[in-house]
Amino acid sequence: MATLGALSSGALAGCTSGGDGEGTDTQMNTATDGGTTSGGGQQTTTQADVSASGTVKVGIMQPMSGDLQYYGMQSIWGFLSGLAYRTDSDPLTDVQTGTRTIEDGDVTWELIFKDTQFSADFAQTAATDLVQQDDVDVLFGCSSSGAASRVAQTVVNTSGVDIPYIAGPAASADITANSDTCSAQVFRANENTAMDARSGGTYAAQETDIQRVFLMGADYSFGRAVVNNYRTVLEANGIEIVGERFVPQGYSEWEGLLDQAEEAGAEGIVAGFTVATLPQLFTTFLNGDYPFRVFGGFATQITTSIVGQTLQRVLGEPLTAEKLSDANFGPFTTRYHWNQYDNEINQAFVESYTDAYGIVPDLFTSGTFTAGSAIVQAVEAGGSTEGADIQGELRGMVVADTPKGEDGYEFQTYNNQARSAMTIADVVPNDEDNWDALIKPSEPVSTVAKGNTTIPSDSSEMGCNL
């Protein structure tokens, strides 16, 4: 690992960060059943008293139908798991549009679910209805960054209603780094594209001998965010950028670009792409005689499954650890996966989540668990169920109970983005029954501390100063 030859940030990326809210970075035709169950009515759980009393209305906006319902459902499941952990209950499983309640002593949690269908228009309508008609105290959600940005700009920051919006898992760094979207009301617990790139860049700069890098990215917000943040970190560590190129999603002429990077003297390649582009890139890379090592980020089960199939098709069956190692594939960064954090909170989370939903927690779930946990903590700390008071408690909060351990997430006061640690892991064959992909992350190779993963307040990339 001291001689990494190529970096591919976003190689297995989370794929929720870009676009206009009408589509998806993954551009896939396959759908994953989110495991929703049918049935009407309300599901109620009664738990111990807390210091506050009253009702907290939470508006939850996620894609709950369509090809990318799994993005929304894993995000909801993580959020519900965070609420359940803090209220000492089991996660709700009867999840569909409509209202569910959790009774926690003197506090009633009224959860109102809206299906955004991965659309900015639907998300804006849902947010407007939740604020104006349902009078919610907290807004949470949006898997599409286009949708999250639309909600922030057209509803949260202009409605005049003083309630917090916890965006997520939408991953564009701009949501909490751009003055057009950030505000005192906009928070995010989930990790973002800048955290992917900065943790990968920090690892490459500090743990490898790479000195010359060629930057490549998809020609829209996701790819540009990856490239920009890698450039910032690498140049700050004295690494020379020998070229930069943006190409459309689905680009296939990889032999020419890989040759161009090699001719430029690159020892590493940053490739900010998603599953719309990655299979062809990996096929060309693995079939070619390139002296590069691919380095990037693990993704959700959907993308990881497709990448694993591509690797097996090129490397042959069975897909072994030796084949993956010989292919110079990895290690990769991960925002969160079930086997990356060894602590009591994560152990309880993995067990309860798997029992409830039949799958191990995925990439987005730690951030959304933390969002749910943080809201309960805010109500208990402030002794109030009012949205404005919850917002005040969230500001600068160190979240006590998270899958990354006690105090694992901290909301930065300058932009309300939660910082958290990121891990580095090898790519290994999967032996987990509840993970439907041929590959998975290994045990952590390294951890990048939370202080080194987010955009600093004094960075030129940070356009938010609250």
GITAMO-V311001 format. One record per residue. RES is the residue in three letters. SS is DSSP state (~ for helix, > for strand, _ for the rest). Layout:
# GITAMO-V311001
<<RES SS> <RES SS>>
This chain:
# GITAMO-V311001
<<MET _> <ALA _> <THR _> <LEU _> <GLY _> <ALA _> <LEU _> <SER >> <SER _> <GLY _> <ALA _> <LEU _> <ALA _> <GLY _> <CYS _> <THR _> <SER _> <GLY _> <GLY _> <ASP _> <GLY _> <GLU _> <GLY _> <THR _> <ASP _> <THR _> <GLN _> <MET _> <ASN _> <THR _> <ALA _> <THR _> <ASP _> <GLY _> <GLY _> <THR _> <THR _> <SER _> <GLY _> <GLY _> <GLY _> <GLN _> <GLN _> <THR _> <THR _> <THR >> <GLN >> <ALA _> <ASP _> <VAL _> <SER _> <ALA _> <SER _> <GLY >> <THR >> <VAL >> <LYS >> <VAL >> <GLY >> <ILE >> <MET >> <GLN >> <PRO _> <MET _> <SER _> <GLY _> <ASP _> <LEU _> <GLN ~> <TYR ~> <TYR ~> <GLY ~> <MET ~> <GLN ~> <SER ~> <ILE ~> <TRP ~> <GLY ~> <PHE ~> <LEU ~> <SER ~> <GLY ~> <LEU ~> <ALA ~> <TYR ~> <ARG ~> <THR ~> <ASP _> <SER _> <ASP _> <PRO _> <LEU _> <THR _> <ASP _> <VAL _> <GLN _> <THR _> <GLY >> <THR >> <ARG >> <THR >> <ILE >> <GLU >> <ASP >> <GLY _> <ASP _> <VAL >> <THR >> <TRP >> <GLU >> <LEU >> <ILE >> <PHE >> <LYS >> <ASP >> <THR _> <GLN _> <PHE _> <SER _> <ALA ~> <ASP ~> <PHE ~> <ALA ~> <GLN ~> <THR ~> <ALA ~> <ALA ~> <THR ~> <ASP ~> <LEU ~> <VAL ~> <GLN ~> <GLN _> <ASP _> <ASP _> <VAL _> <ASP _> <VAL >> <LEU >> <PHE >> <GLY >> <CYS _> <SER _> <SER _> <SER ~> <GLY ~> <ALA ~> <ALA ~> <SER ~> <ARG ~> <VAL ~> <ALA ~> <GLN ~> <THR ~> <VAL ~> <VAL ~> <ASN _> <THR _> <SER _> <GLY _> <VAL _> <ASP _> <ILE _> <PRO >> <TYR >> <ILE >> <ALA >> <GLY _> <PRO _> <ALA _> <ALA _> <SER _> <ALA ~> <ASP ~> <ILE ~> <THR ~> <ALA _> <ASN _> <SER _> <ASP _> <THR _> <CYS _> <SER _> <ALA _> <GLN _> <VAL >> <PHE >> <ARG >> <ALA _> <ASN _> <GLU _> <ASN _> <THR ~> <ALA ~> <MET ~> <ASP ~> <ALA ~> <ARG ~> <SER ~> <GLY ~> <GLY ~> <THR ~> <TYR ~> <ALA ~> <ALA ~> <GLN ~> <GLU ~> <THR _> <ASP _> <ILE _> <GLN _> <ARG >> <VAL >> <PHE >> <LEU >> <MET >> <GLY >> <ALA >> <ASP _> <TYR _> <SER ~> <PHE ~> <GLY ~> <ARG ~> <ALA ~> <VAL ~> <VAL ~> <ASN ~> <ASN ~> <TYR ~> <ARG ~> <THR ~> <VAL ~> <LEU ~> <GLU ~> <ALA ~> <ASN _> <GLY _> <ILE _> <GLU >> <ILE >> <VAL >> <GLY >> <GLU >> <ARG >> <PHE >> <VAL >> <PRO _> <GLN _> <GLY _> <TYR _> <SER _> <GLU _> <TRP ~> <GLU ~> <GLY ~> <LEU ~> <LEU ~> <ASP ~> <GLN ~> <ALA ~> <GLU ~> <GLU ~> <ALA _> <GLY _> <ALA _> <GLU _> <GLY >> <ILE >> <VAL >> <ALA >> <GLY >> <PHE _> <THR _> <VAL ~> <ALA ~> <THR ~> <LEU ~> <PRO ~> <GLN ~> <LEU ~> <PHE ~> <THR ~> <THR ~> <PHE ~> <LEU ~> <ASN ~> <GLY _> <ASP _> <TYR _> <PRO _> <PHE _> <ARG _> <VAL >> <PHE >> <GLY >> <GLY >> <PHE _> <ALA _> <THR _> <GLN ~> <ILE ~> <THR ~> <THR ~> <SER ~> <ILE ~> <VAL ~> <GLY ~> <GLN ~> <THR ~> <LEU ~> <GLN ~> <ARG ~> <VAL ~> <LEU ~> <GLY _> <GLU _> <PRO _> <LEU _> <THR _> <ALA ~> <GLU ~> <LYS ~> <LEU ~> <SER ~> <ASP ~> <ALA _> <ASN _> <PHE >> <GLY >> <PRO >> <PHE >> <THR >> <THR >> <ARG _> <TYR _> <HIS _> <TRP _> <ASN _> <GLN _> <TYR _> <ASP _> <ASN _> <GLU ~> <ILE ~> <ASN ~> <GLN ~> <ALA ~> <PHE ~> <VAL ~> <GLU ~> <SER ~> <TYR ~> <THR ~> <ASP ~> <ALA ~> <TYR ~> <GLY _> <ILE _> <VAL _> <PRO _> <ASP _> <LEU _> <PHE _> <THR ~> <SER ~> <GLY ~> <THR ~> <PHE ~> <THR ~> <ALA ~> <GLY ~> <SER ~> <ALA ~> <ILE ~> <VAL ~> <GLN ~> <ALA ~> <VAL ~> <GLU ~> <ALA ~> <GLY ~> <GLY _> <SER _> <THR _> <GLU _> <GLY ~> <ALA ~> <ASP ~> <ILE ~> <GLN ~> <GLY ~> <GLU ~> <LEU ~> <ARG _> <GLY _> <MET _> <VAL >> <VAL >> <ALA _> <ASP _> <THR _> <PRO _> <LYS _> <GLY _> <GLU _> <ASP _> <GLY _> <TYR >> <GLU >> <PHE >> <GLN _> <THR _> <TYR _> <ASN _> <ASN _> <GLN >> <ALA >> <ARG >> <SER _> <ALA _> <MET >> <THR >> <ILE >> <ALA >> <ASP >> <VAL >> <VAL >> <PRO >> <ASN _> <ASP _> <GLU _> <ASP _> <ASN _> <TRP _> <ASP _> <ALA _> <LEU _> <ILE >> <LYS >> <PRO >> <SER >> <GLU >> <PRO >> <VAL >> <SER >> <THR >> <VAL >> <ALA _> <LYS ~> <GLY ~> <ASN ~> <THR _> <THR _> <ILE _> <PRO _> <SER _> <ASP _> <SER _> <SER _> <GLU _> <MET _> <GLY _> <CYS _> <ASN _> <LEU _>>
